[in-house]
């Protein structure tokens, strides 16, 4: 995995234009920032002015006030330190520029291998590693959730990206060799889902160049070895209205600009997008940002196995949507006739139809004529110019939304592991931040509602539930006041009357919406709520909600229609008839959904979003949450500019000061007695002391076994001579009625002790195992020696027996062969013919004739001798030519090798006639010894006449050995 350069691209300067929203801060009850500094605050700031940047945990600040917290964060930001602990929360300040080596691979390894997570400097990797170690420790609830919150442009998207890269690196680093390829492939797919989701779901807004226009919750799935084997992606409320409407100085989704700026000539020709072509739905195209990286999106698609043909279909749909935005309608002079397409936009209509692969005439009819159901009959009614534009926008929005959902489903199919293969997960939540613009509608209301739910989760889980648990468990605790947003949630989603319920009721009524009537009803039904107000002098129907982060004005015009999200059936039918295979696939089930969602049972945008958000909150409540608060130092997104007023508003809105108070005085870790004994009972078991005699149960404690065991264990820890604690035991741990309450310091102490005991036990087990292995090896070695000795003895006996049998067989065969040769030689000597060429040669000596030899000393001329036995011994004449012929099967080489000839040169010449006349004989016994080579025989060579020495040397000897 490549190292990452530290960068939090949460936004850049947007031309220096301030946000012209109607954000108003709710009055704070703490006057520290408006009044003069108190004496203790002033003393702290004066004494520790030079050391403010060293406070890596805000719980160490004394006193804890908004002023001291703000000054510490400002001092750390000025020295380029962007992360600070705030009790159970991590505060992250956005630098708005690259920070070298802040998120490199070496930094990841440093935090992953840190013995104690409090030792390294605060970092987002500490939160990630803490959640990962909780999964490894299997201390319930095992599943973890990382909740990243903050305003738009605070750096949430970049933070979630860093968390995913960290887990992909950490989960793959300890994998075994045979799983390495699989893990790398999965982690790469998980990481490659980010560029695609950001290209199709993020856009450049006034507050952020890479603002998430949808919410996502990523579950990183881990197996029993805590290795990353898959992931799943859940999305919430895509802002599809941005496709057809972009606020001033904002842009459409990134993917459109990537296509426009990085397309090749062939792609431009295919997409009908020549250079300089203007698209209405593509404003601020001249602005270039870092996210306009088309190649990165293409590479991610390839890695996720989106083939080339599927990519062509996707980009043709996107190009068709852009051309659809250039289609304009003219007002029809006759109300009974549909609106005409303006002449200058007819080409755009034909190009959009060609790219979407639908008939141009049917597309025009679908946009200008609507079909009404009157019983079983269908009535066609021409649409007005406004209705035609709405139907055009609806076609574009529903197409893009369905394409986005298809991408999410495809990514999940590519990276999600089977449920049986993973046991735990770590969830990363990245949602749109709190928003307030000049014109706020249903989208901003849902976004801010989601942020209210997350803030309530934090308040419920930490600020309120934790303090209530202290009291119920018998701890002496004075409540810390905090800002509770439950009243705001009751206003938005309460029962029976709330803003959402009234919106849904209006949306389900089959009548035209009236913004003024809706405002009057809201004012009548919700007048008792203190979180809603109205400007009676404003002519624009609106209402104002006091959120936890500030007041926001919401425009009622068009809000009901957006909540209805109507899609004409003829639009769905038209897209189902497209020749684009992808369009046919993503709209196959759309018609069924429309049929099942008519009348009062129709699912509205608000109700659908509430249900999905409720399922998300159920997941968060079932996991261990880890909070990261992203803070935006300035609204202009400029690097290293720290505006105190804006930071103070964010700190107070998310309750950072209250969190620090509770974290400094409370016990963030709460473990039930049975779980505590089950995990740390080894300390009591391996202490080696008789605790019941030395540490009797104290008076006042309940006489329950679990409580007694917990008390004994804690007494042992505090009485141990090796523990030198600077704090009182009561400030570190407290035993309630059913749980043990611990500080992080006490938890680290217990974990260290448990780790040492487990290490000793592991060493003991290893020693026993090694001793057992050595004993088994010794037994195996002794057994092997006995077996080898027996086998070798048997093999030797078997070999000797083979040798004996082989020797006997050779001797028997040799005797038979010798007898046969002797008989053949005797028969041959009787039939031999003397073929001496000279007629006057003297008769041979009788002795010589009987011996089968010819004495040639008296012959002066070369003679030819034929038919003589192999035992022929030639004398040493000056020059003689001998030719021998064999009448049966003979070997020439054996004849030559068997000749006992002197080694003097030039005295005689042996001329063989193997190729023409053959060899005389090989049956006579050769003079000298013969070596017989027997394969796989202990008798490698059998010497027939070991007492005789052969004088056959040189080439004759080689021939003899090769022949025989």
KOLVEXKE-463671 format. One record per residue (C-alpha): x, y, z; residue in one letter. Coordinates in steps of 0.001 Angstrom, whole numbers, plus 500000, padded with zeros to 6 digits. Each point is the difference from the previous one (the first is absolute). Layout:
BEGIN
      px      py      pz  r
       X       Y       Z  a
...
***
This chain:
BEGIN
      px      py      pz  r
  500000  500000  500000  x
  501392  503331  498983  x
  500672  502640  502581  x
  497467  502766  500214  x
  500883  503610  500099  x
  498232  501753  502811  x
  497092  501880  498527  x
  496595  500970  501198  x
  498227  501298  496906  x
  496938  501089  501808  x
  499749  503115  497933  x
  501894  502938  498583  x
  499286  503596  499499  x
  496881  500552  497951  x
  501010  503292  498570  x
  499890  501626  503388  x
  496202  500149  499916  x
  498468  499700  503439  x
  497061  497767  500669  x
  496842  502073  499856  x
  497877  497780  502149  x
  497794  500846  502888  x
  502039  498206  502644  x
  499455  501450  503432  x
  501653  498551  503087  x
  497795  498978  502825  x
  500804  502102  503022  x
  502507  498280  502247  x
  499526  499711  503729  x
  503729  500321  500599  x
  501021  503723  499955  x
  503756  499267  500121  x
  500647  501126  496462  x
  498014  503199  500175  x
  500930  501111  503487  x
  503462  500684  501319  x
  502162  497004  500795  x
  499643  498612  503477  x
  502953  500115  502306  x
  500760  496298  499826  x
  499750  499967  496210  x
  502261  502999  499765  x
  502518  498458  502380  x
  500036  496760  498024  x
  500460  501760  496676  x
  502765  502258  501342  x
  501920  497260  501786  x
  499780  497424  497218  x
  499945  502241  496937  x
  503166  498438  498586  x
  498852  496461  500849  x
  496448  500068  498637  x
  500935  498082  496879  x
  501343  497102  502118  x
  496561  499068  501404  x
  499222  496980  497833  x
  496954  499168  502155  x
  497620  502797  500932  x
  499045  498200  503209  x
  503384  501149  501354  x
  498942  503638  499639  x
  499035  501563  503294  x
  497543  501678  500099  x
  497996  498593  497086  x
  498146  502899  498413  x
  499208  500922  496392  x
  502748  502615  500192  x
  502767  497684  501170  x
  498960  497261  497565  x
  499907  502477  497128  x
  503424  501426  500828  x
  501559  496538  500216  x
  498597  499016  496627  x
  501162  503271  498480  x
  503510  499553  501405  x
  500243  496451  498655  x
  498640  501068  496613  x
  502620  502737  499759  x
  502820  497447  500396  x
  498358  497702  497418  x
  498606  497459  502468  x
  496511  499129  498804  x
  498816  497198  502309  x
  499147  500344  503685  x
  498347  497663  502466  x
  496879  501267  501732  x
  499193  497176  502364  x
  498232  497292  498031  x
  499978  502183  496881  x
  502727  500925  497544  x
  499958  503565  498702  x
  501356  500396  496452  x
  500756  503436  498567  x
  500075  500312  496217  x
  503297  501491  498696  x
  498582  500448  496449  x
  503348  499110  498458  x
  502282  496951  499629  x
  501959  499008  503098  x
  503033  497877  499055  x
  500373  496578  501625  x
  496991  500436  502255  x
  498280  496880  498662  x
  502928  498014  498619  x
  500458  496268  500289  x
  502690  500408  502654  x
  497626  502055  502145  x
  497371  497268  499685  x
  502488  497368  501167  x
  501098  502208  502891  x
  496473  500276  501396  x
  499145  496390  499252  x
  502998  498661  501942  x
  499789  502496  502873  x
  499848  498183  503393  x
  497710  502658  501481  x
  497787  502164  497826  x
  500300  502953  502370  x
  503747  500229  499448  x
  500073  501182  496346  x
  498738  503422  499020  x
  496261  500383  499338  x
  499100  498816  496530  x
  497048  498566  498121  x
  501947  496731  499913  x
  499687  499780  503805  x
  496207  499838  499670  x
  500342  497413  497252  x
  502464  497870  501960  x
  497914  500171  503175  x
  496990  498650  498142  x
  502151  497300  498366  x
  501427  498900  503351  x
  496513  499852  501467  x
  499094  497509  497287  x
  503161  498027  500726  x
  499279  500023  503733  x
  496422  498801  499412  x
  498740  502217  502842  x
  496327  500559  499291  x
  498411  501507  498162  x
  502639  498790  497559  x
  498743  501767  496876  x
  501282  503560  499724  x
  498723  503205  498382  x
  502040  503080  499176  x
  497703  503019  499935  x
  501471  502967  498155  x
  498026  503199  500352  x
  500443  503651  499250  x
  498900  502787  497725  x
  500257  499832  496249  x
  503642  500549  499086  x
  501393  498901  503354  x
  501821  496990  498537  x
  497648  497052  500611  x
  500447  498420  496568  x
  503781  500124  500194  x
  499954  498620  503541  x
  497857  497026  498989  x
  502315  499400  497043  x
  503026  499912  502329  x
  498219  497557  502316  x
  499258  497622  497143  x
  503611  500119  498802  x
  501217  499344  503525  x
  497822  496925  500446  x
  500890  498703  496554  x
  503691  500274  500937  x
  499733  498662  503545  x
  497663  497134  499135  x
  502253  498873  497151  x
  503351  500407  501790  x
  499625  496895  502184  x
  498528  497731  497328  x
  501566  496702  499177  x
  501634  499351  496646  x
  497230  497910  498521  x
  497418  502696  500816  x
  502088  502980  499017  x
  498738  500213  496420  x
  496376  499775  501113  x
  500379  502681  502664  x
  501763  502364  497641  x
  497284  499529  497407  x
  497223  500642  502506  x
  501685  503017  501559  x
  500615  501453  496567  x
  496360  499611  499067  x
  498882  501544  503270  x
  502244  503001  499449  x
  499012  500288  496339  x
  496371  500414  501002  x
  500880  503460  501329  x
  500921  501684  496682  x
  496837  498709  498327  x
  497713  501018  502851  x
  501593  503425  500251  x
  499809  500544  496224  x
  496302  499120  499836  x
  498927  501267  503446  x
  502145  503049  500818  x
  499895  503524  498648  x
  501628  503378  500434  x
  497963  502302  502240  x
  500581  503397  501532  x
  501433  498446  503150  x
  501892  497063  498609  x
  501581  498971  496716  x
  499295  496328  500715  x
  496741  500088  501896  x
  498201  496692  500462  x
  496507  500283  498618  x
  498982  496681  501523  x
  500627  498129  503220  x
  501868  496726  500161  x
  500757  497384  502611  x
  502783  497584  499116  x
  500257  496702  501848  x
  503528  498593  499837  x
  499530  496266  500520  x
  502644  498109  501999  x
  500444  496273  500460  x
  500952  498232  503236  x
  503642  500922  499415  x
  499043  503690  499645  x
  500920  500033  496334  x
  498076  502105  497508  x
  498022  497647  497768  x
  497254  502267  498691  x
  497874  503094  500455  x
  496470  501218  499446  x
  498754  503463  499128  x
  496723  501583  501091  x
  498956  503377  498583  x
  497462  502544  501205  x
  498089  502709  498095  x
  501898  500907  496852  x
  499391  503636  499107  x
  498723  499169  496515  x
  498459  503434  499534  x
  503548  501265  499407  x
  499929  498285  496602  x
  497420  502471  498696  x
  500569  502917  502362  x
  503257  501444  501291  x
  500033  502922  502441  x
  501939  503111  499076  x
  503795  499563  499930  x
  499657  496260  500527  x
  500526  497110  497620  x
  498364  496757  498964  x
  501379  496607  500970  x
  503714  499457  499323  x
  499508  497279  497384  x
  498516  502412  497443  x
  503003  502322  500197  x
  502408  497084  499833  x
  498383  498879  496760  x
  499953  503511  498570  x
  503660  500742  500736  x
  501771  496690  499471  x
  498091  498339  497160  x
  501954  498849  496941  x
  499064  500914  496429  x
  498262  496676  499492  x
  498077  500395  503256  x
  498951  503554  499166  x
  498760  498801  496652  x
  498075  497154  501596  x
  498548  502214  502752  x
  499186  502924  497663  x
  502155  502288  502156  x
  502212  502124  497725  x
  502439  502502  501462  x
  498321  503190  501078  x
  496531  498461  500121  x
  497864  501611  502701  x
  497784  498016  502330  x
  497386  501728  502149  x
  500383  497466  502784  x
  503783  500375  500072  x
  500734  503435  501547  x
  503458  501231  501056  x
  501669  497607  497597  x
  503031  502263  499809  x
  500787  499374  503662  x
  502537  497214  500538  x
  500323  498103  503248  x
  501989  496982  501093  x
  496993  497700  499777  x
  499782  500438  496201  x
  502042  496838  499451  x
  498260  497844  497423  x
  502801  497430  499699  x
  499776  499149  503692  x
  496303  499260  499597  x
  500654  497814  496959  x
  502744  498078  501798  x
  497686  499392  502953  x
  497310  498663  497651  x
  502496  497597  498449  x
  501142  498772  503412  x
  496383  499398  500997  x
  499533  498007  496772  x
  497647  502349  498216  x
  500783  498950  496440  x
  500561  502370  497089  x
  496590  499460  498450  x
  498263  500746  503297  x
  502082  503141  500402  x
  498934  501163  496520  x
  496372  499515  500979  x
  500471  501974  503232  x
  501668  502960  498321  x
  497479  500068  497168  x
  497226  500275  502594  x
  501814  502849  501740  x
  500584  501801  496704  x
  496321  499539  499120  x
  499034  501628  503312  x
  502177  503021  499211  x
  498443  500391  496534  x
  496572  499642  501559  x
  500705  503119  502052  x
  500373  502042  496805  x
  496485  499118  498844  x
  497715  503047  500274  x
  496278  500318  499381  x
  497959  502791  498445  x
  496586  501045  501206  x
  497246  498540  497881  x
  497479  502430  498604  x
  497296  497347  500212  x
  499493  498399  503407  x
  498671  496861  498342  x
  503316  499505  498219  x
  503239  498968  501710  x
  502915  502371  500300  x
  502508  500046  497195  x
  503737  499540  500327  x
  501907  503209  499351  x
  501802  499933  496694  x
  503467  500478  501494  x
  499500  497068  502372  x
  498672  497445  497505  x
  503516  498678  499435  x
  500392  499547  503750  x
  496775  497966  500102  x
  501154  497724  497172  x
  503457  499603  501554  x
  498522  499189  503415  x
  497677  497421  498417  x
  502891  498487  498037  x
  502225  499746  503085  x
  497209  498556  502146  x
  499134  497740  497057  x
  496323  500826  500008  x
  497874  501282  497073  x
  500127  503774  499671  x
  496271  500323  499268  x
  499024  497963  503039  x
  502350  502037  502176  x
  498402  503243  498840  x
  496533  498612  500573  x
  500923  498793  503475  x
  501294  503450  500949  x
  497084  502008  498611  x
  496965  497765  500535  x
  498889  498355  503202  x
  497713  497010  500334  x
  497113  500074  502472  x
  498110  496958  501156  x
  496199  500311  499957  x
  498781  496631  501113  x
  501207  497543  497398  x
  500523  502683  497419  x
  503097  502110  499438  x
  499723  503689  499195  x
  502864  501911  498398  x
  500344  503596  501114  x
  502553  502506  498684  x
  502375  501415  502580  x
  500705  503655  500567  x
  503480  501389  499544  x
  500716  499755  503741  x
  498725  496426  500123  x
  502147  499063  497007  x
  503088  501311  501782  x
  499051  498104  503154  x
  499550  496763  498036  x
  503356  500543  498290  x
  501677  500565  503377  x
  498200  496987  501458  x
  501266  497801  497166  x
  503576  501142  500603  x
  499787  499634  503795  x
  498435  496557  500044  x
  502499  498745  497406  x
  502987  501283  501952  x
  498617  498764  503342  x
  499385  496499  498631  x
  503458  499951  498429  x
  501491  500978  503363  x
  498091  497222  501776  x
  501166  497507  497373  x
  503621  501045  500629  x
  499575  499514  503745  x
  498513  496541  499443  x
  502764  499057  497576  x
  502704  501146  502425  x
  498418  498027  502845  x
  499879  496879  497840  x
  503665  500510  499204  x
  501368  500624  503489  x
  497486  498460  502416  x
  501014  496702  501616  x
  497674  497142  500855  x
  498416  500301  503432  x
  501446  496667  501101  x
  503580  501152  499357  x
  500106  503145  502153  x
  499303  500293  503710  x
  500374  503713  500875  x
  500029  503350  498275  x
  501265  503531  500419  x
  497622  502607  498628  x
  501045  503399  498660  x
  497222  502579  499815  x
  500439  502965  497651  x
  496932  502184  499574  x
  499404  503453  498711  x
  500772  502677  502528  x
  497682  502607  501414  x
  498965  502412  497214  x
  498481  503447  499821  x
  499716  501863  496692  x
  498132  503004  498763  x
  497213  497776  498687  x
  499440  496857  502047  x
  497443  497419  498988  x
  499137  496368  500678  x
  503549  498798  499294  x
  501528  502215  502688  x
  497186  499087  502405  x
  500778  496282  499623  x
  503757  500580  500222  x
  499706  502032  503177  x
  497527  497473  501395  x
  502643  497277  499501  x
  502542  502112  501855  x
  497486  500519  502800  x
  499603  496213  500283  x
  503762  499501  500198  x
  500320  502732  502617  x
  497187  498381  501967  x
  501806  496669  499778  x
  503061  501621  501513  x
  497934  501715  502677  x
  498056  496829  500787  x
  502976  497703  500011  x
  502469  502188  501811  x
  498788  503234  501531  x
  496659  498824  501372  x
  500038  496203  500244  x
  503432  499887  501572  x
  499104  502462  502746  x
  496675  498295  500669  x
  501794  496682  500279  x
  502390  501486  502582  x
  497048  500917  502212  x
  498186  496685  499529  x
  503157  498058  500872  x
  500493  501940  503246  x
  502878  502296  499008  x
  500189  503415  501603  x
  499530  502211  496978  x
  498910  503575  499371  x
  498375  500410  496607  x
  501821  501991  497326  x
  497583  502174  498065  x
  500008  499560  496250  x
  498029  501139  496986  x
  497372  497361  499228  x
  498446  500068  496533  x
  497149  497621  500741  x
  497482  502848  499734  x
  501200  500724  496450  x
  499606  496352  499039  x
  496513  499949  501489  x
  499169  502971  497808  x
  501242  498271  496855  x
  498963  496368  500500  x
  497831  499932  503118  x
  496656  498330  500279  x
  497211  500650  499358  x
  500670  503461  498566  x
  503344  501081  498542  x
  501433  501722  496968  x
  500562  496723  498193  x
  496565  498611  500792  x
  498314  503126  498665  x
  502174  499904  496877  x
  499112  496368  499359  x
  496327  500690  500537  x
  500055  502828  497459  x
  501977  497864  497560  x
  497534  497099  500117  x
  496975  502191  499286  x
  499065  500059  496345  x
  500026  503746  499630  x
  502319  502795  498997  x
  502278  501202  502723  x
  499681  503487  501454  x
  503033  501378  501840  x
  498007  502646  501859  x
  497395  497504  501167  x
  502744  497670  501175  x
  501661  502820  501919  x
  496724  500833  501704  x
  499475  496407  500994  x
  503526  499665  501351  x
  499546  503174  501995  x
  496719  498743  501381  x
  501041  496452  500881  x
  503550  500693  501251  x
  499560  503308  501765  x
  500845  498479  503379  x
  503483  498924  498952  x
  502829  502320  500931  x
  502243  498794  497177  x
  497917  501353  497127  x
  499227  503600  499095  x
  498729  502124  497106  x
  500754  503424  498636  x
  496556  501541  499809  x
  501200  502851  497852  x
  501528  497774  497324  x
  498020  499539  496811  x
  501721  496712  499195  x
  498425  497039  501776  x
  502616  498450  502261  x
  500665  498718  503517  x
  503100  500189  502207  x
  501356  497081  502012  x
  502408  500474  502908  x
  502447  497124  499454  x
  502772  499050  502389  x
  502446  501777  497674  x
  497908  503086  499305  x
  496778  501332  498503  x
  499151  499203  496373  x
  497206  501429  497838  x
  498235  497485  497732  x
  498011  501053  496930  x
  496610  498269  499659  x
  499624  500649  496281  x
  500329  496671  498156  x
  500736  498030  503165  x
  496858  497862  499729  x
  500697  499142  496363  x
  503544  498972  500871  x
  498651  497815  502771  x
  497570  498325  497591  x
  502805  499351  497519  x
  497486  499127  497265  x
  501145  497928  497051  x
  497546  499635  497127  x
  499430  496361  498976  x
  500524  500890  496349  x
  503554  501147  500828  x
  500809  496622  501529  x
  498393  498187  497075  x
  502035  502054  497558  x
  503283  499224  501730  x
  499134  496302  500160  x
  499718  500001  496192  x
  503521  501366  499587  x
  502503  498016  497948  x
  502583  500789  502671  x
  500388  496742  501916  x
  500920  501810  503212  x
  496880  502181  499912  x
  497866  496928  499453  x
  501658  498286  502958  x
  499678  502827  502518  x
  496346  500717  499147  x
  498712  496428  499941  x
  498520  500204  503510  x
  499099  503672  499977  x
  496552  499424  498533  x
  499116  497523  502728  x
  501045  502493  502657  x
  497784  502696  498481  x
  496992  497690  499870  x
  500412  499011  503640  x
  500459  503588  501200  x
  496810  501752  498955  x
  497563  501957  502060  x
  500513  500497  503706  x
  502553  497204  500199  x
  502424  501917  497795  x
  503491  500204  501499  x
  501159  503596  500244  x
  503561  501258  500075  x
  499761  500908  503684  x
  498503  496674  501080  x
  502565  498020  497998  x
  502848  502056  501434  x
  498672  499625  503547  x
  499818  496229  499663  x
  503526  499684  498602  x
  501346  502337  502665  x
  498231  498016  502717  x
  501663  496789  498822  x
  503346  501804  500089  x
  499408  501140  503575  x
  499140  496429  501012  x
  503363  498883  498632  x
  501808  502777  501861  x
  498251  499133  503257  x
  501078  496357  499681  x
  503677  500883  499563  x
  502715  501764  501982  x
  500156  503566  498636  x
  503138  502097  499548  x
  499453  503692  499362  x
  502064  502322  497844  x
  499001  503654  499850  x
  501259  501766  496894  x
  500327  503745  500508  x
  500098  502545  497195  x
  502400  502812  501031  x
  498558  502481  497502  x
  497120  500148  497548  x
  502223  501131  497099  x
  501900  496675  499979  x
  503370  501760  500135  x
  502997  498301  501596  x
  501105  500889  503537  x
  497380  502677  500646  x
  498384  499505  503394  x
  496810  501979  500585  x
  499082  499800  503653  x
  496321  500823  499611  x
  499347  497255  497443  x
  501985  497406  501933  x
  498242  500922  503242  x
  496593  499518  498382  x
  500990  496506  498846  x
  501489  499042  503386  x
  496896  501061  501866  x
  497667  498415  497458  x
  501533  496533  500297  x
  500476  500216  503775  x
  503782  499700  500143  x
  500342  501875  503312  x
  497362  497849  501682  x
  501683  496886  498616  x
  503306  501068  501519  x
  498360  500611  503377  x
  498404  496563  500089  x
  503109  498250  498709  x
  502246  501687  502569  x
  497765  499176  502979  x
  498305  496811  498853  x
  500776  496411  499198  x
  499756  499410  496252  x
  500423  496205  500237  x
  497129  497989  501487  x
  500235  496213  500252  x
  497471  497631  501630  x
  501280  497930  502908  x
  499876  496658  498209  x
  501786  501339  496939  x
  502575  501692  502237  x
  500728  496763  501895  x
  500042  497988  496809  x
  502588  502298  498454  x
  502168  500921  502985  x
  499411  496975  502252  x
  503374  498644  498896  x
  501607  502713  502153  x
  498266  498553  503042  x
  500714  496396  499024  x
  503712  500453  499361  x
  500708  502379  502875  x
  501429  497236  502189  x
  498572  501440  503224  x
  497163  498937  502283  x
  497734  502942  499440  x
  497082  498796  502066  x
  502207  500070  503111  x
  501877  503171  499174  x
  497203  502023  498385  x
  496653  499335  501704  x
  496859  501509  498581  x
  499580  503565  501164  x
  497061  501081  502095  x
  497249  501598  498000  x
  500597  497973  496889  x
  497324  497699  498734  x
  500565  496350  500811  x
  499904  498878  496402  x
  502676  497804  498539  x
  500578  502147  496934  x
  500393  503167  502032  x
  502318  498283  502463  x
  502189  498660  497223  x
  500172  503430  498367  x
  500948  501630  503286  x
  502678  497398  500694  x
  501453  500531  496571  x
  500093  503783  500338  x
  501521  499780  503482  x
  502689  497735  498649  x
  500786  502473  497257  x
  500262  502974  502340  x
  501970  498111  502666  x
  502530  498628  497590  x
  503464  501383  500875  x
  500829  500626  496365  x
  497133  502440  499497  x
  500770  503622  500832  x
  496846  501969  499269  x
  500005  503713  500424  x
  496203  500190  500196  x
  497592  498694  502567  x
  498348  496671  499171  x
  496551  501592  500165  x
  500932  502338  497155  x
  501067  497075  497815  x
  497327  497376  500570  x
  496597  499679  501611  x
  497862  496932  500540  x
  496347  500658  499398  x
  497069  497679  500530  x
  500481  497950  496842  x
  503028  501505  498229  x
  503587  501058  500551  x
  500714  503579  498954  x
  503563  500631  498847  x
  502086  502843  498711  x
  502219  499484  497001  x
  503069  499980  502268  x
  498565  497199  502133  x
  498999  498032  496928  x
  503527  500287  498617  x
  501393  498825  503339  x
  497733  496937  500060  x
  500737  499235  496365  x
  503747  500191  500627  x
  499735  497658  502972  x
  497791  497599  498061  x
  502414  500106  497104  x
  502929  499130  502273  x
  498123  497065  501533  x
  498929  498745  496600  x
  503589  500377  498837  x
  501240  497904  502927  x
  497342  497402  499332  x
  500938  499986  496357  x
  503672  499522  500906  x
  499062  497139  502328  x
  497900  498392  497309  x
  502803  500468  497512  x
  502511  498388  502375  x
  497737  497017  500596  x
  499343  499696  496330  x
  503695  500240  499124  x
  500826  497391  502652  x
  497288  497746  498678  x
  501222  500503  496440  x
  503591  499181  500974  x
  498860  496865  501823  x
  497994  498934  496989  x
  502934  500739  497685  x
  502308  497901  502207  x
  497537  497113  499991  x
  499557  500256  496274  x
  503765  500110  499465  x
  500521  496899  502202  x
  497193  498174  498249  x
  501400  500956  496625  x
  503447  498705  501016  x
  498588  496629  501025  x
  497979  499753  496826  x
  502960  501009  497856  x
  502249  497400  501675  x
  497452  497252  499406  x
  499407  501042  496424  x
  503708  500255  499250  x
  500597  496530  501503  x
  497219  498594  497878  x
  501300  501781  496910  x
  503552  498653  500543  x
  498719  496481  500429  x
  497840  500381  496950  x
  502898  501411  497975  x
  502395  497236  501018  x
  497412  497452  499001  x
  499649  501677  496646  x
  503757  500002  499572  x
  500157  496281  500753  x
  497241  499222  497532  x
  501562  502250  497373  x
  503464  498428  500413  x
  498554  496536  499738  x
  498024  500942  496915  x
  503042  501593  498345  x
  502204  497016  500726  x
  497378  497625  498667  x
  499478  502056  496852  x
  503743  500409  499468  x
  500620  496292  500277  x
  497238  499310  497493  x
  501389  502606  497611  x
  503570  498723  500341  x
  498912  496454  499331  x
  498008  501132  496958  x
  502908  502000  498583  x
  502335  497093  500555  x
  497743  497660  498075  x
  499517  502506  497190  x
  503717  500671  499767  x
  500744  496325  499698  x
  497401  499604  497275  x
  501300  503054  498203  x
  503586  498815  499983  x
  498877  496863  498207  x
  498351  501942  497106  x
  502468  502808  499533  x
  501445  500556  496553  x
  503465  501263  499292  x
  499743  502796  497507  x
  503586  501050  499810  x
  500529  501805  496700  x
  503479  498614  499274  x
  500017  496497  498738  x
  503602  499159  500910  x
  499749  500750  503632  x
  501524  497390  502207  x
  497782  497890  502093  x
  499431  501145  503506  x
  501569  498347  502887  x
  497809  497385  501535  x
  500271  501495  503436  x
  499051  503363  498719  x
  497079  498604  498060  x
  498730  498224  503083  x
  500218  503197  501978  x
  497974  501852  497409  x
  502760  502487  499201  x
  502099  500741  496926  x
  503668  500718  500169  x
  500755  502711  497479  x
  503640  500673  500753  x
  501061  498229  496871  x
  497538  501764  497710  x
  501565  502945  498160  x
  496896  501387  498308  x
  496816  501207  501600  x
  497458  497227  500154  x
  496294  499860  500642  x
  498824  497673  502712  x
  496307  499101  500099  x
  497886  497797  502144  x
  502337  499751  502954  x
  498701  499810  503507  x
  499999  503004  502306  x
  502680  498470  502113  x
  502474  500491  497113  x
  503335  501333  501181  x
  502015  501758  497350  x
  503740  500220  500066  x
  501820  503152  499159  x
  500687  500124  496261  x
  501397  503112  498328  x
  496781  500807  498145  x
  496949  497832  499740  x
  496405  500555  498993  x
  497447  497773  501674  x
  496407  499732  498861  x
  497541  497964  502018  x
  496478  498977  499130  x
  497147  498861  502250  x
  497272  497796  498683  x
  497636  500488  502900  x
  499021  502846  502377  x
  503134  501792  501074  x
  501124  503302  501372  x
  502860  501708  498287  x
  501070  501911  503031  x
  500330  496882  502111  x
  502262  498405  497372  x
  502313  502969  499798  x
  500129  500380  503768  x
  500715  496309  500496  x
  503090  500067  497783  x
  503157  499902  502066  x
  502158  502134  497692  x
  503391  501585  500699  x
  500064  503748  500352  x
  502806  500549  497498  x
  499081  502206  497091  x
  500437  499044  496400  x
  500708  496322  500626  x
  496513  498797  499087  x
  496586  501285  498976  x
  496631  498638  500978  x
  497428  500504  497287  x
  496459  499068  500860  x
  497260  499183  497565  x
  496942  500594  502184  x
  498166  502169  497538  x
  500647  497724  497005  x
  500762  496481  501015  x
  499179  499812  503719  x
  502004  498692  502937  x
  501426  496509  500243  x
  498948  498981  503494  x
  499441  501085  503579  x
  499408  496572  501499  x
  503554  499205  500975  x
  501007  500902  503511  x
  501778  503376  500086  x
  503321  500294  501684  x
  500142  502219  503055  x
  497254  501069  502396  x
  496482  501089  499108  x
  498055  502492  502138  x
  496235  499581  500132  x
  497923  502989  501232  x
  496695  499039  501655  x
  497510  502797  500753  x
  498362  500019  503436  x
  502341  497292  501182  x
  502324  500048  502975  x
  502603  498265  497818  x
  500854  502915  497775  x
  502701  498137  498150  x
  500539  496255  499715  x
  503585  499126  499062  x
  500156  496611  498303  x
  503772  499552  500404  x
  501064  502253  502883  x
  503433  498315  500123  x
  500861  501159  496472  x
  500922  503519  499007  x
  498772  501313  496717  x
  502431  501694  497723  x
  497272  501401  497816  x
  500128  503774  500444  x
  499015  503208  498294  x
  497270  500013  497421  x
  499658  496234  500020  x
  499155  500067  503710  x
  497361  502685  499515  x
  498407  498076  497173  x
  499986  496832  502045  x
  498252  501663  502967  x
  497406  501713  497805  x
  499280  496871  498012  x
  499624  497636  502935  x
***
